[in-house]
Structures are given as structure tokens and as C-alpha cells.
Amino acid sequence: MPRWSRSAALSAIMAMAVLLGIEMSCGTANAAPAELTRCAVTDGRKPQTATPEEVGIDSAALRDAVRFAADPTRRNVQVFRNNCLIATGPRNDQTGGLPWNLWSSTKSVVSLVAGIAIDEGRLRLDDPIDAYLPAGLGDAAHRAITVRSLLTETSGVQVAVASEGVTGLAQLDPNVVAQALAMPIEKPQGVEWKYSQRAVDLLVYVVQRSVGADFQAYAQRKLFDPLGIRRTDYYWGRDRSGNTYGYAHLVMPPDDFAKLGLLIAGHGDWQGRQVISAEYLEQASRPTPTNQCYGFLLVVNGPGCTVELPGLPADAVKMGGMMRQDNFIVPSLGLLVSWTGVTVPGGAVSFPHDVLRGIVAAFREPRLPDPGPYVQQPDISLADPMISNPDATFGALGLGPYAYPGCGPLECLGAPLAPPFGDWPPGCFVLGCAGPDPATPGIR
């Protein structure tokens, strides 16, 4: 057996360690950590992929979290880091291209479109909407509401969350803009946060007036086209006067919904093009004085807001819709967790928390603190006037004390109304779109 010198033996041992992938250290000199993989976003249909380990995440722990997330209520589950798709649900191949109602995540899309108009100088945050409305529409108090107050849900108008939205389920609304301007003002703007559906419908109309183009056409050209989201792949509902709904009814494939989350995670940059400014997104993701957990139609991670975004850094935001149509986005981590589905009555309220807790536990670079078990939150009563108020429903139909003058079930503001569901494509209903008809939206 040959005799080796001490230095030769040490060299041989270190060489063997390198071959076996063992990290060695000697004295104070440590091996540099491997660079995390980064992918490029694409306007195509297939995102780049990576293994969890390549982006600093433990695959076994992530697999457990995604397995738990992929319960029967979730049609589609996607996890990205650094723009790389690293995990999917078992039904993604069947559901990724089928449009699904994003419900209130539509509000966050409205915020993105408004941000583009602000970037272009066509819309100004602190302008009263009087600067954009046609003469004679709405009274002075409503016209004094600012764009910022609509974006932050602090307009001061009366709110009845369920009653405002129920007529849109059957597309019965004569004119959601007129209805927003008919809702009574309860408080001065900017002093109290209340989750208004009609205020976001009004914001859509204000953006449309500011850019001088149909809201959906502007959104397509400025937001969707750069991301490769085709006009034929989604449906966005309108009321019977042709106004685009802002509070819900953007019916979009999950694969395209995820692209919107990646755009926010990338600070508005898409393949080197600044689709929306990082400055606007930073402001939109900031807590507001009236609600530390809400920015510009986005759920944000302000002080004490861990219920919605457990264990995630302060820059985490959420696009959130009814029945859990959610994008959880953390720009500092390059993280996106996107899912859609139908949450049934009686479903575990701790479900999002438990899934995110599992994903947090899977992080290796960096390590993230465990948010702990879910803490039960107070129930919201459906009888609360902020949730239900029959006058809001009747008013939307042009009836009762909340009806806008000149708006009724057959005509509004001197114009005849389209029939309910008049513009819905074949194969589409309130939850989503499916079917073989060439006119049915979807990714094919």
C-alpha cells in the first residue's frame, strides 16, 4: 500500500468530496452556495420549469403542501418561484385552459389597468371623478369622490356586499355606473374602509372615460397583449348598458390568471417591457391608513395581517376572489401560489393558511418562520347590513329608494337595455366556460 503525504491525502479527500457532492469547509473558507435558478416569463402557453431544489425549496415538503392543496375544491393549483413553474395540481392539464370566474380577483385586475392609465398620465390618483364623468351624471357629492378613494375602498358610499353583487349573477343590472352613483353616501370619503362592489364598477367607468376607449379594449392592448393573453381566451361580463363589471365576472383561464400574478411578482416587468410601473405597484401594495391589510384593490401584508398571508414577508400581496380564486404573490421571494376552484359551504376556513404554512416550511433559501396554526376568526353575519340590504338589490334593478333617476328594468338614461346574458358567449355561465363551440373562450 503506497504511503501518501498529509497534503496529498487531504487533496484526495477533498477531490472525492467534490465528486460526491459533499460540501467541505476548511478553516474560515466556505464554499459559495449554488446560484438559484431563474426562469424567463413567456407570452407563450408553456412556462419554463425547474425542480424545487433548483430554486431553494425542498421538494418533499412542497409535494406534501401541494398534495394537501389539491383537494376536491381546487380545480387548478400552480406554484412558481423565480418565474419557474415548480409544482402543479393533478387536474391542471384538464383545467388550465378553461376560463373560470375570478370573482373579486377581478378587482385587482382593475387596479392594474388603472395603474397603467396613471402611468400614462391619463388618470390622476387624487382627482375627483368629476374630472372624468360626463356632465349631469351623478350629484356633486358623488362626483367629489377621488380616484384614490375608489381604489382604496374608502369612497364613503353605503355598502351591501351580497345585495350589490347578486343581480350581476344573472346579469340583470340596468347600469352599474348609475347604480354606484345612486348608493347613499354615509361618511366622508377616506375615513373608513368598506368593501364596495359598485365603487369598483364606477372606477372601471372612470378609467374608461380617462383613456377615451372601451375599458376592455384598453385592458387588452395595454395589459393582456404584452402577456400573451388573447382576447378569444377569456370573457369579461358587462351589464345591460354595456358597462364592464369591475367587482367580478372576469372569466379567465387559470394559466392566464397566473401570468397576472407573475407580472406583479416581477414588479411590472415582462420580458424587459415595463407593462406597469414598479412605483405604482409599490404604492398599490402598501397598507392604507383605513385598512392595514388592504392597498389598491389588493390584500396586502401590513402590521397584524398574517391571517391572509401567513408566514410571508411584508411585501406579500393577494389577488383574492370568492370561493378562493387567489394569487398569493411575494416579489421579494419570487413566489407565486395560484389556484382556482369552488369552495363548498362548510369547507375548512383554515385551508389557505394550512397550505401556505406548508409552502413556507418547504423554503430552504431563505428559511422562513413558521406562522403557527390557524387562529379562528370571528364569523360575519349574513344579516349584517354591510352584507345584505334589499334596497341595494332593488336599486340595481331600477326600483325603490336606491334607484338612479331614469333607470328602470327596461331602459336607463334614455337608452334601451340589452337582454340579460345578451353578450355571453356559447358555453359560458356564471362560473366559467367550457365546450367545443369555436366561439367558446379558452386556451386551445
C-alpha positions as CSV (number, residue, x, y, z in Angstrom):
1,M,0.0,0.0,0.0
2,P,1.6,3.3,-1.0
3,R,2.3,6.0,1.6
4,W,0.7,9.4,0.9
5,S,1.9,12.7,2.3
6,R,-0.5,14.6,4.5
7,S,-1.2,17.2,1.9
8,A,-1.7,14.6,-0.9
9,A,-4.2,12.7,1.3
10,L,-6.1,15.9,2.1
11,S,-6.3,16.8,-1.6
12,A,-7.6,13.3,-2.4
13,I,-10.2,13.5,0.3
14,M,-11.4,16.9,-0.9
15,A,-11.5,15.8,-4.5
16,M,-13.6,12.8,-3.5
17,A,-15.9,15.1,-1.6
18,V,-16.4,17.2,-4.7
19,L,-17.2,14.2,-6.8
20,L,-19.8,13.0,-4.2
21,G,-21.4,16.4,-3.9
22,I,-20.3,16.9,-0.2
23,E,-19.9,20.4,0.9
24,M,-16.4,20.8,2.6
25,S,-15.1,23.7,4.6
26,C,-11.6,24.4,5.8
27,G,-10.9,27.0,8.4
28,T,-12.9,30.1,7.6
29,A,-13.2,29.4,3.8
30,N,-16.7,28.2,3.0
31,A,-18.0,27.1,-0.4
32,A,-20.3,29.6,-2.0
33,P,-24.0,28.5,-2.2
34,A,-25.2,27.5,-5.6
35,E,-27.0,30.2,-7.5
36,L,-30.7,29.7,-7.6
37,T,-32.2,29.0,-11.0
38,R,-34.2,31.9,-12.6
39,C,-36.6,31.4,-15.5
40,A,-37.8,33.9,-18.0
41,V,-41.5,34.7,-18.3
42,T,-43.1,33.9,-21.7
43,D,-46.0,35.1,-23.6
44,G,-46.5,31.6,-24.8
45,R,-48.5,28.8,-23.2
46,K,-45.8,26.8,-21.5
47,P,-43.9,28.4,-18.7
48,Q,-40.3,27.4,-18.0
49,T,-40.0,24.8,-15.3
50,A,-37.4,23.9,-12.6
51,T,-37.1,21.4,-9.8
52,P,-37.9,22.8,-6.3
53,E,-34.3,22.3,-5.2
54,E,-33.0,24.4,-8.1
55,V,-34.9,27.4,-6.6
56,G,-34.1,26.8,-3.0
57,I,-37.2,24.7,-2.0
58,D,-37.4,21.2,-0.5
59,S,-39.3,19.0,-3.0
60,A,-40.7,16.6,-0.4
61,A,-42.1,19.3,1.8
62,L,-43.5,21.1,-1.2
63,R,-45.0,17.9,-2.6
64,D,-46.9,17.5,0.8
65,A,-48.2,21.0,0.7
66,V,-49.4,20.7,-2.9
67,R,-51.0,17.3,-2.3
68,F,-52.9,18.9,0.6
69,A,-53.8,21.9,-1.6
70,A,-55.1,19.7,-4.5
71,D,-58.3,18.7,-2.6
72,P,-61.6,18.4,-4.5
73,T,-62.4,22.1,-4.1
74,R,-59.3,23.1,-6.2
75,R,-59.6,22.8,-10.0
76,N,-56.1,24.2,-10.6
77,V,-53.0,24.7,-8.5
78,Q,-49.7,26.2,-9.6
79,V,-46.6,27.2,-7.6
80,F,-43.8,29.3,-9.2
81,R,-40.5,30.6,-7.9
82,N,-38.3,32.9,-9.8
83,N,-40.8,32.6,-12.7
84,C,-40.2,28.8,-12.8
85,L,-43.2,26.5,-12.5
86,I,-42.2,24.1,-9.8
87,A,-45.4,22.3,-8.8
88,T,-48.9,21.7,-10.1
89,G,-52.1,20.1,-9.1
90,P,-53.4,16.8,-10.5
91,R,-56.1,18.4,-12.7
92,N,-54.1,21.2,-14.2
93,D,-53.8,19.6,-17.7
94,Q,-57.6,19.5,-17.9
95,T,-58.4,22.9,-16.3
96,G,-55.5,25.2,-17.1
97,G,-57.1,26.5,-20.4
98,L,-60.7,26.6,-19.2
99,P,-61.9,30.1,-18.3
100,W,-63.1,30.4,-14.7
101,N,-64.8,33.3,-12.9
102,L,-62.1,35.1,-10.9
103,W,-64.8,36.8,-8.8
104,S,-63.2,39.6,-6.7
105,S,-59.8,39.0,-8.1
106,T,-61.3,40.9,-11.0
107,K,-60.9,44.0,-8.7
108,S,-57.2,43.5,-8.6
109,V,-57.1,43.4,-12.4
110,V,-59.0,46.7,-12.5
111,S,-56.3,48.1,-10.2
112,L,-53.6,47.0,-12.7
113,V,-55.4,48.6,-15.6
114,A,-56.0,51.8,-13.6
115,G,-52.3,51.8,-12.7
116,I,-51.3,51.7,-16.4
117,A,-53.7,54.7,-17.1
118,I,-52.0,56.5,-14.2
119,D,-48.5,55.7,-15.5
120,E,-49.6,57.2,-18.8
121,G,-50.8,60.4,-17.2
122,R,-54.3,59.9,-18.3
123,L,-55.7,59.2,-14.9
124,R,-54.6,61.0,-11.7
125,L,-55.0,59.5,-8.2
126,D,-56.2,62.5,-6.3
127,D,-58.5,63.9,-9.0
128,P,-62.2,63.9,-8.1
129,I,-64.1,61.7,-10.6
130,D,-65.9,64.9,-11.6
131,A,-62.9,65.4,-13.9
132,Y,-63.9,62.3,-15.9
133,L,-67.6,62.0,-15.7
134,P,-69.9,63.4,-18.3
135,A,-71.9,66.5,-17.3
136,G,-75.1,65.7,-15.5
137,L,-74.2,62.2,-14.3
138,G,-74.3,61.9,-10.5
139,D,-74.7,64.6,-7.9
140,A,-71.9,66.9,-6.6
141,A,-71.2,64.7,-3.5
142,H,-70.6,61.6,-5.6
143,R,-68.6,63.5,-8.2
144,A,-66.3,64.7,-5.5
145,I,-65.1,61.2,-4.7
146,T,-61.5,60.8,-5.8
147,V,-59.9,58.0,-7.8
148,R,-57.8,57.1,-4.8
149,S,-60.9,56.6,-2.7
150,L,-62.3,54.2,-5.2
151,L,-59.0,52.3,-5.4
152,T,-58.8,52.0,-1.6
153,E,-62.5,51.3,-1.0
154,T,-62.9,54.4,1.1
155,S,-65.5,56.3,-1.0
156,G,-67.9,56.6,1.8
157,V,-70.9,55.2,-0.1
158,Q,-73.1,52.7,1.6
159,V,-72.1,49.1,1.1
160,A,-74.2,45.9,0.9
161,V,-71.7,43.4,-0.4
162,A,-74.0,40.5,-1.3
163,S,-77.0,42.6,-2.3
164,E,-74.9,44.7,-4.6
165,G,-73.5,41.7,-6.4
166,V,-76.4,39.3,-6.6
167,T,-78.0,41.0,-9.6
168,G,-74.8,40.5,-11.6
169,L,-75.1,36.7,-11.2
170,A,-78.0,36.9,-13.7
171,Q,-76.7,40.0,-15.5
172,L,-79.9,41.9,-14.6
173,D,-78.2,45.2,-13.8
174,P,-79.5,48.0,-16.0
175,N,-76.5,50.2,-15.4
176,V,-73.9,49.6,-12.6
177,V,-72.4,53.1,-13.0
178,A,-75.7,54.8,-12.4
179,Q,-76.4,52.5,-9.5
180,A,-73.0,53.3,-7.9
181,L,-73.9,57.0,-8.1
182,A,-77.3,56.3,-6.5
183,M,-75.9,54.5,-3.4
184,P,-76.2,56.8,-0.5
185,I,-73.1,58.4,0.9
186,E,-72.8,57.5,4.6
187,K,-69.5,59.1,5.6
188,P,-66.8,61.5,4.2
189,Q,-64.5,59.7,1.8
190,G,-61.2,58.5,3.1
191,V,-62.2,57.9,6.7
192,E,-63.5,54.3,6.7
193,W,-62.8,51.2,4.6
194,K,-65.8,49.3,3.4
195,Y,-65.8,46.6,0.7
196,S,-68.0,48.1,-2.0
197,Q,-68.8,46.3,-5.2
198,R,-70.4,49.2,-7.0
199,A,-67.5,51.6,-6.3
200,V,-65.2,49.3,-8.4
201,D,-67.7,49.3,-11.2
202,L,-67.7,53.1,-11.1
203,L,-63.8,53.0,-11.2
204,V,-63.9,51.0,-14.4
205,Y,-66.1,53.6,-16.0
206,V,-63.8,56.4,-14.8
207,V,-60.8,54.7,-16.2
208,Q,-62.6,54.2,-19.5
209,R,-63.5,57.9,-19.7
210,S,-59.9,58.9,-18.8
211,V,-58.4,56.9,-21.6
212,G,-61.1,57.6,-24.2
213,A,-61.5,53.9,-25.1
214,D,-63.6,51.0,-24.1
215,F,-62.2,49.6,-20.8
216,Q,-61.8,46.1,-22.1
217,A,-60.2,47.2,-25.3
218,Y,-57.7,49.3,-23.3
219,A,-57.0,46.4,-20.9
220,Q,-56.4,44.1,-23.8
221,R,-54.0,46.4,-25.6
222,K,-52.1,47.6,-22.6
223,L,-52.1,44.6,-20.1
224,F,-53.2,41.4,-21.7
225,D,-51.5,41.6,-25.2
226,P,-48.0,42.0,-23.7
227,L,-48.5,38.9,-21.6
228,G,-49.8,36.8,-24.5
229,I,-53.4,36.7,-23.1
230,R,-55.6,36.6,-26.2
231,R,-58.9,38.2,-26.5
232,T,-60.5,34.9,-27.5
233,D,-59.4,33.1,-24.4
234,Y,-61.5,34.9,-21.7
235,Y,-64.8,36.6,-21.2
236,W,-65.4,39.8,-19.2
237,G,-69.0,40.4,-18.3
238,R,-71.0,43.6,-18.9
239,D,-74.2,45.0,-17.6
240,R,-77.3,45.6,-19.8
241,S,-76.0,49.1,-20.7
242,G,-72.6,47.7,-21.9
243,N,-70.6,48.8,-18.8
244,T,-67.8,46.3,-17.8
245,Y,-68.2,44.8,-14.4
246,G,-65.3,45.7,-12.1
247,Y,-66.2,43.8,-8.9
248,A,-66.3,40.4,-10.6
249,H,-67.0,38.4,-13.8
250,L,-63.7,38.3,-15.5
251,V,-63.8,34.7,-16.6
252,M,-60.2,33.8,-17.4
253,P,-58.2,30.5,-17.7
254,P,-56.0,29.7,-14.7
255,D,-52.9,29.7,-16.9
256,D,-53.6,33.3,-17.8
257,F,-54.5,34.3,-14.2
258,A,-51.1,33.0,-13.1
259,K,-49.5,35.3,-15.7
260,L,-51.0,38.3,-13.9
261,G,-49.5,37.1,-10.6
262,L,-46.1,36.7,-12.3
263,L,-46.4,40.3,-13.6
264,I,-46.9,41.6,-10.0
265,A,-44.1,39.3,-8.7
266,G,-41.8,40.8,-11.4
267,H,-42.6,44.4,-10.3
268,G,-44.5,45.0,-13.5
269,D,-41.7,43.9,-15.9
270,W,-42.5,41.4,-18.6
271,Q,-39.6,40.3,-20.8
272,G,-37.9,43.6,-20.4
273,R,-41.0,45.7,-21.0
274,Q,-42.4,47.7,-18.1
275,V,-46.1,46.9,-18.6
276,I,-47.0,48.7,-15.3
277,S,-44.6,50.8,-13.3
278,A,-42.9,49.4,-10.2
279,E,-43.7,52.7,-8.5
280,Y,-47.5,52.1,-8.9
281,L,-47.3,48.5,-7.8
282,E,-45.3,49.5,-4.7
283,Q,-47.9,52.1,-3.8
284,A,-50.8,49.6,-4.6
285,S,-49.1,47.1,-2.3
286,R,-48.8,49.5,0.7
287,P,-51.1,49.4,3.7
288,T,-53.6,52.4,3.8
289,P,-54.5,54.4,6.9
290,T,-58.0,53.0,7.0
291,N,-57.1,49.3,6.5
292,Q,-53.6,48.0,7.2
293,C,-54.4,44.8,5.2
294,Y,-55.6,46.5,2.0
295,G,-54.0,48.6,-0.7
296,F,-55.3,49.5,-4.1
297,L,-57.8,46.6,-4.6
298,L,-55.2,44.2,-3.3
299,V,-54.9,42.4,0.0
300,V,-51.6,43.5,1.5
301,N,-49.4,42.3,4.3
302,G,-49.4,45.2,6.7
303,P,-48.9,45.0,10.5
304,G,-51.2,42.3,12.0
305,C,-52.3,41.0,8.7
306,T,-51.0,37.4,9.0
307,V,-54.4,35.8,8.7
308,E,-54.5,36.3,4.9
309,L,-50.7,35.9,4.2
310,P,-49.3,33.7,7.0
311,G,-45.6,33.4,7.4
312,L,-44.9,35.5,4.3
313,P,-42.7,38.7,4.1
314,A,-44.1,42.2,4.4
315,D,-44.2,42.6,0.6
316,A,-46.7,39.7,0.1
317,V,-50.0,40.6,-1.6
318,K,-53.1,38.7,-2.7
319,M,-55.5,38.9,-5.5
320,G,-58.4,37.2,-3.8
321,G,-61.8,36.1,-5.1
322,M,-64.9,34.4,-3.8
323,M,-64.7,30.6,-3.4
324,R,-60.9,31.0,-3.3
325,Q,-59.7,32.3,-6.7
326,D,-56.4,33.5,-5.4
327,N,-52.9,34.6,-6.4
328,F,-50.6,34.8,-3.4
329,I,-47.6,36.9,-4.6
330,V,-44.3,37.6,-2.8
331,P,-42.0,39.7,-5.1
332,S,-39.0,39.5,-2.7
333,L,-39.1,35.7,-2.8
334,G,-40.1,35.5,-6.5
335,L,-43.0,33.3,-5.2
336,L,-46.5,32.9,-6.7
337,V,-49.1,30.4,-5.5
338,S,-52.1,30.4,-7.8
339,W,-55.3,28.4,-7.5
340,T,-58.9,28.4,-8.7
341,G,-61.9,26.2,-7.8
342,V,-65.2,26.1,-5.9
343,T,-65.1,26.2,-2.1
344,V,-68.2,24.5,-0.8
345,P,-70.2,25.6,2.3
346,G,-68.7,24.0,5.3
347,G,-65.2,23.9,3.8
348,A,-62.3,24.4,6.2
349,V,-61.7,28.1,6.8
350,S,-58.1,27.2,7.8
351,F,-57.4,25.7,4.3
352,P,-55.4,28.6,2.8
353,H,-53.5,29.1,6.0
354,D,-52.6,25.4,6.2
355,V,-51.4,25.2,2.6
356,L,-49.3,28.4,2.8
357,R,-47.8,27.2,6.1
358,G,-46.7,24.0,4.3
359,I,-45.1,26.0,1.5
360,V,-43.4,28.3,4.0
361,A,-42.0,25.2,5.7
362,A,-40.6,24.0,2.3
363,F,-38.3,27.0,1.9
364,R,-34.6,26.4,2.3
365,E,-33.2,29.6,0.8
366,P,-34.2,31.6,2.7
367,R,-35.6,29.8,5.7
368,L,-39.0,31.3,6.7
369,P,-40.6,31.5,10.2
370,D,-43.4,29.1,10.9
371,P,-46.6,31.1,11.2
372,G,-48.1,28.5,13.6
373,P,-51.6,27.0,13.5
374,Y,-54.6,28.9,12.2
375,V,-56.4,31.2,14.6
376,Q,-60.1,31.1,14.4
377,Q,-61.6,34.4,13.1
378,P,-65.0,35.9,14.0
379,D,-67.8,34.9,11.8
380,I,-69.5,37.6,9.6
381,S,-73.3,37.5,9.8
382,L,-75.2,37.5,6.5
383,A,-77.8,39.6,8.2
384,D,-75.2,42.4,8.7
385,P,-76.4,45.5,6.7
386,M,-72.9,45.7,5.2
387,I,-73.6,42.3,3.6
388,S,-77.3,42.4,2.9
389,N,-79.7,45.2,2.2
390,P,-82.7,44.6,-0.1
391,D,-82.8,48.3,-1.1
392,A,-79.4,47.8,-2.8
393,T,-80.7,44.9,-4.9
394,F,-84.0,46.7,-5.8
395,G,-82.0,49.8,-6.7
396,A,-79.8,47.8,-9.0
397,L,-83.0,46.8,-10.9
398,G,-84.1,50.4,-11.1
399,L,-86.7,50.0,-8.3
400,G,-87.1,51.5,-4.8
401,P,-85.3,54.3,-3.0
402,Y,-81.8,53.5,-4.2
403,A,-82.7,53.5,-7.9
404,Y,-80.9,56.1,-10.1
405,P,-83.5,58.5,-11.6
406,G,-84.3,57.5,-15.1
407,C,-83.1,53.9,-14.7
408,G,-85.6,51.1,-14.8
409,P,-85.9,47.4,-15.8
410,L,-86.4,48.3,-19.5
411,E,-84.3,51.4,-20.1
412,C,-81.8,53.5,-18.4
413,L,-80.7,57.1,-19.0
414,G,-82.9,57.2,-22.2
415,A,-81.3,54.1,-23.7
416,P,-82.9,50.7,-24.1
417,L,-81.3,47.8,-22.3
418,A,-79.9,44.6,-23.7
419,P,-81.4,41.4,-22.5
420,P,-79.8,39.5,-19.6
421,F,-76.9,37.4,-20.7
422,G,-77.1,39.1,-24.1
423,D,-73.4,39.1,-24.7
424,W,-72.4,35.8,-23.0
425,P,-70.6,33.5,-25.5
426,P,-71.7,29.9,-26.0
427,G,-70.6,27.5,-23.3
428,C,-70.2,30.3,-20.7
429,F,-72.2,30.6,-17.5
430,V,-71.6,32.4,-14.3
431,L,-68.9,30.1,-13.0
432,G,-66.9,29.6,-16.2
433,C,-66.8,28.5,-19.8
434,A,-66.4,25.1,-21.4
435,G,-67.4,23.2,-24.6
436,P,-66.4,22.5,-28.2
437,D,-68.0,25.5,-29.8
438,P,-65.3,27.6,-31.6
439,A,-66.8,30.7,-30.1
440,T,-66.4,29.5,-26.6
441,P,-63.5,31.3,-24.9
442,G,-60.5,29.2,-23.7
443,I,-56.9,28.2,-24.5
444,R,-56.9,25.6,-27.2
